[in-house]
C-alpha cells in the first residue's frame, strides 16, 4: 500500500486525481509525491506538476522522451 501523505492545502488523493485528469499517469504522480515527502519537501499540486513537467515521474527521462516523441 502507498504511504499516506498529507498536504497543508489538499488531500494527496485530490492531487493525484487532478493531475491524472491532466493526462499524467497515477503511478508517476504518486512517485513524485513519495520522493517529495521522503525528502521533507512540501507536497502541493504546483510542485508536483512542475516535477512531472520536468520528467521526474516514475518513468523519468524515458517518460519525457515519449512525451516529446523521441
Biopython code that builds the backbone (N, CA, C, O; Angstrom):
import numpy as np
from Bio.PDB.StructureBuilder import StructureBuilder

atoms = [
    (1, "UNK", "N", (0.841, -1.193, 0.000)),
    (1, "UNK", "CA", (0.000, 0.000, 0.000)),
    (1, "UNK", "C", (0.879, 1.248, 0.000)),
    (1, "UNK", "O", (1.947, 1.273, 0.613)),
    (2, "UNK", "N", (0.421, 2.261, -0.684)),
    (2, "UNK", "CA", (1.166, 3.515, -0.760)),
    (2, "UNK", "C", (1.120, 4.221, 0.589)),
    (2, "UNK", "O", (0.100, 4.180, 1.278)),
    (3, "UNK", "N", (2.215, 4.868, 0.969)),
    (3, "UNK", "CA", (2.209, 5.604, 2.238)),
    (3, "UNK", "C", (1.229, 6.765, 2.159)),
    (3, "UNK", "O", (1.057, 7.388, 1.111)),
    (4, "UNK", "N", (0.601, 7.038, 3.277)),
    (4, "UNK", "CA", (-0.343, 8.148, 3.323)),
    (4, "UNK", "C", (0.417, 9.438, 3.598)),
    (4, "UNK", "O", (1.118, 9.556, 4.604)),
    (5, "UNK", "N", (0.274, 10.383, 2.712)),
    (5, "UNK", "CA", (0.937, 11.677, 2.844)),
    (5, "UNK", "C", (-0.152, 12.727, 2.879)),
    (5, "UNK", "O", (-1.102, 12.674, 2.099)),
    (6, "UNK", "N", (-0.014, 13.677, 3.779)),
    (6, "UNK", "CA", (-0.998, 14.753, 3.798)),
    (6, "UNK", "C", (-0.324, 16.043, 3.374)),
    (6, "UNK", "O", (0.878, 16.226, 3.567)),
    (7, "UNK", "N", (-1.096, 16.914, 2.805)),
    (7, "UNK", "CA", (-0.579, 18.217, 2.415)),
    (7, "UNK", "C", (-1.317, 19.269, 3.210)),
    (7, "UNK", "O", (-2.390, 19.014, 3.757)),
    (8, "UNK", "N", (-0.745, 20.440, 3.268)),
    (8, "UNK", "CA", (-1.404, 21.511, 4.010)),
    (8, "UNK", "C", (-2.535, 22.121, 3.198)),
    (8, "UNK", "O", (-3.398, 22.802, 3.751)),
    (9, "UNK", "N", (-2.538, 21.882, 1.887)),
    (9, "UNK", "CA", (-3.517, 22.542, 1.041)),
    (9, "UNK", "C", (-4.657, 21.636, 0.595)),
    (9, "UNK", "O", (-5.807, 22.071, 0.550)),
    (10, "UNK", "N", (-4.354, 20.380, 0.263)),
    (10, "UNK", "CA", (-5.392, 19.473, -0.212)),
    (10, "UNK", "C", (-4.945, 18.035, -0.008)),
    (10, "UNK", "O", (-3.747, 17.767, 0.091)),
    (11, "UNK", "N", (-5.895, 17.105, 0.057)),
    (11, "UNK", "CA", (-5.527, 15.698, 0.210)),
    (11, "UNK", "C", (-4.726, 15.207, -0.993)),
    (11, "UNK", "O", (-4.949, 15.640, -2.123)),
    (12, "UNK", "N", (-3.797, 14.304, -0.732)),
    (12, "UNK", "CA", (-2.956, 13.766, -1.789)),
    (12, "UNK", "C", (-3.805, 13.100, -2.868)),
    (12, "UNK", "O", (-3.500, 13.228, -4.053)),
    (13, "UNK", "N", (-4.864, 12.392, -2.477)),
    (13, "UNK", "CA", (-5.725, 11.748, -3.473)),
    (13, "UNK", "C", (-6.293, 12.768, -4.451)),
    (13, "UNK", "O", (-6.457, 12.468, -5.633)),
    (14, "UNK", "N", (-6.591, 13.957, -3.974)),
    (14, "UNK", "CA", (-7.107, 15.019, -4.844)),
    (14, "UNK", "C", (-6.020, 15.479, -5.818)),
    (14, "UNK", "O", (-6.301, 15.723, -6.992)),
    (15, "UNK", "N", (-4.782, 15.597, -5.334)),
    (15, "UNK", "CA", (-3.663, 15.969, -6.201)),
    (15, "UNK", "C", (-3.492, 14.910, -7.289)),
    (15, "UNK", "O", (-3.343, 15.238, -8.466)),
    (16, "UNK", "N", (-3.515, 13.628, -6.882)),
    (16, "UNK", "CA", (-3.372, 12.520, -7.844)),
    (16, "UNK", "C", (-4.497, 12.578, -8.861)),
    (16, "UNK", "O", (-4.246, 12.487, -10.063)),
    (17, "UNK", "N", (-5.743, 12.729, -8.400)),
    (17, "UNK", "CA", (-6.895, 12.782, -9.310)),
    (17, "UNK", "C", (-6.793, 13.954, -10.284)),
    (17, "UNK", "O", (-7.041, 13.799, -11.479)),
    (18, "UNK", "N", (-6.428, 15.124, -9.766)),
    (18, "UNK", "CA", (-6.352, 16.316, -10.621)),
    (18, "UNK", "C", (-5.273, 16.171, -11.691)),
    (18, "UNK", "O", (-5.494, 16.519, -12.851)),
    (19, "UNK", "N", (-4.111, 15.658, -11.303)),
    (19, "UNK", "CA", (-3.025, 15.516, -12.268)),
    (19, "UNK", "C", (-3.288, 14.374, -13.240)),
    (19, "UNK", "O", (-2.876, 14.439, -14.399)),
    (20, "UNK", "N", (-3.966, 13.334, -12.782)),
    (20, "UNK", "CA", (-4.349, 12.254, -13.693)),
    (20, "UNK", "C", (-5.340, 12.782, -14.728)),
    (20, "UNK", "O", (-5.300, 12.374, -15.889)),
    (21, "UNK", "N", (-6.221, 13.678, -14.320)),
    (21, "UNK", "CA", (-7.174, 14.282, -15.249)),
    (21, "UNK", "C", (-6.459, 15.137, -16.301)),
    (21, "UNK", "O", (-6.987, 15.356, -17.391)),
    (22, "UNK", "N", (-5.252, 15.621, -15.966)),
    (22, "UNK", "CA", (-4.454, 16.400, -16.913)),
    (22, "UNK", "C", (-3.657, 15.501, -17.853)),
    (22, "UNK", "O", (-3.000, 15.989, -18.772)),
    (23, "UNK", "N", (-3.713, 14.191, -17.627)),
    (23, "UNK", "CA", (-3.044, 13.256, -18.526)),
    (23, "UNK", "C", (-1.799, 12.587, -17.971)),
    (23, "UNK", "O", (-1.165, 11.795, -18.668)),
    (24, "UNK", "N", (-1.437, 12.889, -16.732)),
    (24, "UNK", "CA", (-0.273, 12.250, -16.130)),
    (24, "UNK", "C", (-0.681, 10.908, -15.541)),
    (24, "UNK", "O", (-1.803, 10.756, -15.060)),
    (25, "UNK", "N", (0.210, 9.948, -15.577)),
    (25, "UNK", "CA", (-0.056, 8.636, -15.006)),
    (25, "UNK", "C", (-0.117, 8.713, -13.485)),
    (25, "UNK", "O", (0.676, 9.408, -12.851)),
    (26, "UNK", "N", (-1.071, 7.987, -12.914)),
    (26, "UNK", "CA", (-1.198, 7.984, -11.453)),
    (26, "UNK", "C", (0.082, 7.494, -10.775)),
    (26, "UNK", "O", (0.473, 8.018, -9.731)),
    (27, "UNK", "N", (0.733, 6.494, -11.362)),
    (27, "UNK", "CA", (1.979, 5.988, -10.782)),
    (27, "UNK", "C", (3.059, 7.060, -10.796)),
    (27, "UNK", "O", (3.829, 7.177, -9.843)),
    (28, "UNK", "N", (3.121, 7.844, -11.871)),
    (28, "UNK", "CA", (4.099, 8.931, -11.940)),
    (28, "UNK", "C", (3.824, 9.975, -10.866)),
    (28, "UNK", "O", (4.743, 10.441, -10.192)),
    (29, "UNK", "N", (2.556, 10.338, -10.710)),
    (29, "UNK", "CA", (2.183, 11.345, -9.708)),
    (29, "UNK", "C", (2.548, 10.839, -8.312)),
    (29, "UNK", "O", (3.145, 11.561, -7.515)),
    (30, "UNK", "N", (2.181, 9.592, -8.031)),
    (30, "UNK", "CA", (2.483, 9.030, -6.705)),
    (30, "UNK", "C", (3.988, 8.946, -6.456)),
    (30, "UNK", "O", (4.443, 9.182, -5.337)),
    (31, "UNK", "N", (4.768, 8.609, -7.496)),
    (31, "UNK", "CA", (6.224, 8.525, -7.343)),
    (31, "UNK", "C", (6.808, 9.885, -6.971)),
    (31, "UNK", "O", (7.685, 9.971, -6.111)),
    (32, "UNK", "N", (6.327, 10.940, -7.613)),
    (32, "UNK", "CA", (6.818, 12.292, -7.306)),
    (32, "UNK", "C", (6.425, 12.675, -5.882)),
    (32, "UNK", "O", (7.245, 13.218, -5.140)),
    (33, "UNK", "N", (5.189, 12.400, -5.495)),
    (33, "UNK", "CA", (4.721, 12.733, -4.148)),
    (33, "UNK", "C", (5.556, 11.987, -3.110)),
    (33, "UNK", "O", (5.945, 12.557, -2.090)),
    (34, "UNK", "N", (5.826, 10.725, -3.371)),
    (34, "UNK", "CA", (6.622, 9.924, -2.431)),
    (34, "UNK", "C", (8.021, 10.513, -2.264)),
    (34, "UNK", "O", (8.513, 10.642, -1.144)),
    (35, "UNK", "N", (8.664, 10.872, -3.389)),
    (35, "UNK", "CA", (10.011, 11.454, -3.311)),
    (35, "UNK", "C", (10.001, 12.787, -2.557)),
    (35, "UNK", "O", (10.894, 13.056, -1.753)),
    (36, "UNK", "N", (8.999, 13.610, -2.817)),
    (36, "UNK", "CA", (8.909, 14.894, -2.115)),
    (36, "UNK", "C", (8.745, 14.678, -0.614)),
    (36, "UNK", "O", (9.418, 15.317, 0.194)),
    (37, "UNK", "N", (7.837, 13.767, -0.253)),
    (37, "UNK", "CA", (7.571, 13.507, 1.163)),
    (37, "UNK", "C", (8.805, 12.932, 1.854)),
    (37, "UNK", "O", (9.128, 13.324, 2.975)),
    (38, "UNK", "N", (9.492, 12.009, 1.194)),
    (38, "UNK", "CA", (10.687, 11.388, 1.784)),
    (38, "UNK", "C", (11.812, 12.393, 1.991)),
    (38, "UNK", "O", (12.622, 12.244, 2.906)),
    (39, "UNK", "N", (11.863, 13.411, 1.145)),
    (39, "UNK", "CA", (12.917, 14.413, 1.279)),
    (39, "UNK", "C", (12.489, 15.602, 2.139)),
    (39, "UNK", "O", (13.250, 16.552, 2.317)),
    (40, "UNK", "N", (11.261, 15.542, 2.671)),
    (40, "UNK", "CA", (10.783, 16.593, 3.563)),
    (40, "UNK", "C", (10.300, 17.843, 2.854)),
    (40, "UNK", "O", (10.064, 18.868, 3.493)),
    (41, "UNK", "N", (10.150, 17.768, 1.537)),
    (41, "UNK", "CA", (9.695, 18.934, 0.773)),
    (41, "UNK", "C", (8.173, 19.054, 0.833)),
    (41, "UNK", "O", (7.466, 18.088, 1.118)),
    (42, "UNK", "N", (7.700, 20.240, 0.562)),
    (42, "UNK", "CA", (6.269, 20.500, 0.517)),
    (42, "UNK", "C", (5.641, 19.747, -0.660)),
    (42, "UNK", "O", (6.193, 19.703, -1.759)),
    (43, "UNK", "N", (4.484, 19.164, -0.399)),
    (43, "UNK", "CA", (3.751, 18.464, -1.453)),
    (43, "UNK", "C", (2.503, 19.275, -1.758)),
    (43, "UNK", "O", (1.573, 19.319, -0.953)),
    (44, "UNK", "N", (2.483, 19.914, -2.916)),
    (44, "UNK", "CA", (1.251, 20.554, -3.366)),
    (44, "UNK", "C", (1.157, 20.426, -4.882)),
    (44, "UNK", "O", (2.127, 20.062, -5.547)),
    (45, "UNK", "N", (0.002, 20.724, -5.410)),
    (45, "UNK", "CA", (-0.284, 20.499, -6.822)),
    (45, "UNK", "C", (0.759, 21.144, -7.727)),
    (45, "UNK", "O", (1.234, 20.505, -8.666)),
    (46, "UNK", "N", (1.121, 22.386, -7.465)),
    (46, "UNK", "CA", (2.055, 23.096, -8.346)),
    (46, "UNK", "C", (3.451, 22.505, -8.305)),
    (46, "UNK", "O", (4.116, 22.425, -9.338)),
    (47, "UNK", "N", (3.910, 22.086, -7.125)),
    (47, "UNK", "CA", (5.232, 21.492, -7.003)),
    (47, "UNK", "C", (5.268, 20.161, -7.755)),
    (47, "UNK", "O", (6.207, 19.888, -8.502)),
    (48, "UNK", "N", (4.236, 19.335, -7.552)),
    (48, "UNK", "CA", (4.178, 18.033, -8.216)),
    (48, "UNK", "C", (4.071, 18.221, -9.729)),
    (48, "UNK", "O", (4.738, 17.515, -10.485)),
    (49, "UNK", "N", (3.239, 19.166, -10.179)),
    (49, "UNK", "CA", (3.103, 19.441, -11.607)),
    (49, "UNK", "C", (4.442, 19.860, -12.211)),
    (49, "UNK", "O", (4.804, 19.396, -13.293)),
    (50, "UNK", "N", (5.177, 20.728, -11.525)),
    (50, "UNK", "CA", (6.478, 21.167, -12.012)),
    (50, "UNK", "C", (7.431, 19.981, -12.171)),
    (50, "UNK", "O", (8.132, 19.870, -13.177)),
    (51, "UNK", "N", (7.451, 19.102, -11.175)),
    (51, "UNK", "CA", (8.324, 17.921, -11.237)),
    (51, "UNK", "C", (7.924, 17.027, -12.409)),
    (51, "UNK", "O", (8.789, 16.538, -13.135)),
    (52, "UNK", "N", (6.633, 16.812, -12.597)),
    (52, "UNK", "CA", (6.157, 15.965, -13.693)),
    (52, "UNK", "C", (6.493, 16.575, -15.052)),
    (52, "UNK", "O", (6.885, 15.860, -15.974)),
    (53, "UNK", "N", (6.342, 17.880, -15.178)),
    (53, "UNK", "CA", (6.641, 18.556, -16.441)),
    (53, "UNK", "C", (8.133, 18.484, -16.770)),
    (53, "UNK", "O", (8.528, 18.573, -17.932)),
    (54, "UNK", "N", (8.949, 18.323, -15.738)),
    (54, "UNK", "CA", (10.391, 18.212, -15.930)),
    (54, "UNK", "C", (10.850, 16.758, -16.009)),
    (54, "UNK", "O", (12.043, 16.475, -15.896)),
    (55, "UNK", "N", (9.908, 15.839, -16.201)),
    (55, "UNK", "CA", (10.243, 14.445, -16.414)),
    (55, "UNK", "C", (10.655, 13.677, -15.189)),
    (55, "UNK", "O", (11.382, 12.689, -15.297)),
    (56, "UNK", "N", (10.208, 14.106, -14.011)),
    (56, "UNK", "CA", (10.628, 13.452, -12.780)),
    (56, "UNK", "C", (9.614, 12.447, -12.253)),
    (56, "UNK", "O", (9.641, 12.115, -11.068)),
    (57, "UNK", "N", (8.728, 11.961, -13.101)),
    (57, "UNK", "CA", (7.776, 10.931, -12.685)),
    (57, "UNK", "C", (8.462, 9.591, -12.581)),
    (57, "UNK", "O", (9.689, 9.516, -12.645)),
    (58, "UNK", "N", (7.693, 8.532, -12.421)),
    (58, "UNK", "CA", (8.247, 7.187, -12.279)),
    (58, "UNK", "C", (9.079, 6.802, -13.494)),
    (58, "UNK", "O", (10.044, 6.047, -13.370)),
    (59, "UNK", "N", (8.711, 7.321, -14.689)),
    (59, "UNK", "CA", (9.437, 6.987, -15.911)),
    (59, "UNK", "C", (10.658, 7.843, -16.168)),
    (59, "UNK", "O", (11.472, 7.500, -17.025)),
    (60, "UNK", "N", (10.811, 8.939, -15.459)),
    (60, "UNK", "CA", (11.974, 9.810, -15.609)),
    (60, "UNK", "C", (12.177, 10.286, -17.027)),
    (60, "UNK", "O", (11.226, 10.687, -17.697)),
    (61, "UNK", "N", (13.406, 10.245, -17.486)),
    (61, "UNK", "CA", (13.760, 10.737, -18.824)),
    (61, "UNK", "C", (13.072, 9.937, -19.918)),
    (61, "UNK", "O", (12.718, 10.484, -20.962)),
    (62, "UNK", "N", (12.883, 8.641, -19.682)),
    (62, "UNK", "CA", (12.207, 7.812, -20.693)),
    (62, "UNK", "C", (10.790, 8.315, -20.922)),
    (62, "UNK", "O", (10.322, 8.368, -22.059)),
    (63, "UNK", "N", (10.115, 8.680, -19.856)),
    (63, "UNK", "CA", (8.755, 9.206, -19.970)),
    (63, "UNK", "C", (8.784, 10.530, -20.729)),
    (63, "UNK", "O", (7.943, 10.758, -21.599)),
    (64, "UNK", "N", (9.727, 11.394, -20.416)),
    (64, "UNK", "CA", (9.825, 12.698, -21.075)),
    (64, "UNK", "C", (10.096, 12.510, -22.570)),
    (64, "UNK", "O", (9.521, 13.212, -23.402)),
    (65, "UNK", "N", (10.964, 11.571, -22.903)),
    (65, "UNK", "CA", (11.267, 11.332, -24.307)),
    (65, "UNK", "C", (10.044, 10.837, -25.073)),
    (65, "UNK", "O", (9.842, 11.231, -26.222)),
    (66, "UNK", "N", (9.235, 9.994, -24.471)),
    (66, "UNK", "CA", (7.990, 9.562, -25.112)),
    (66, "UNK", "C", (7.053, 10.744, -25.306)),
    (66, "UNK", "O", (6.387, 10.852, -26.336)),
    (67, "UNK", "N", (7.001, 11.631, -24.316)),
    (67, "UNK", "CA", (6.123, 12.800, -24.380)),
    (67, "UNK", "C", (6.475, 13.650, -25.596)),
    (67, "UNK", "O", (5.583, 14.160, -26.274)),
    (68, "UNK", "N", (7.782, 13.808, -25.879)),
    (68, "UNK", "CA", (8.218, 14.640, -26.991)),
    (68, "UNK", "C", (8.457, 13.848, -28.265)),
    (68, "UNK", "O", (8.974, 14.390, -29.243)),
    (69, "UNK", "N", (8.086, 12.569, -28.267)),
    (69, "UNK", "CA", (8.169, 11.760, -29.468)),
    (69, "UNK", "C", (9.575, 11.331, -29.858)),
    (69, "UNK", "O", (9.849, 11.097, -31.036)),
    (70, "UNK", "N", (10.466, 11.226, -28.880)),
    (70, "UNK", "CA", (11.859, 10.816, -29.163)),
    (70, "UNK", "C", (12.026, 9.335, -28.940)),
    (70, "UNK", "O", (13.121, 8.803, -29.124)),
]
sb = StructureBuilder()
sb.init_structure("model")
sb.init_model(0)
sb.init_chain("A")
sb.init_seg("    ")
for serial, (resi, resn, name, xyz) in enumerate(atoms, 1):
    if name == "N":
        sb.init_residue(resn, " ", resi, " ")
    sb.init_atom(name, np.array(xyz, "f"), 0.0, 1.0, " ", f" {name:<3s}", serial, name[0])
structure = sb.get_structure()
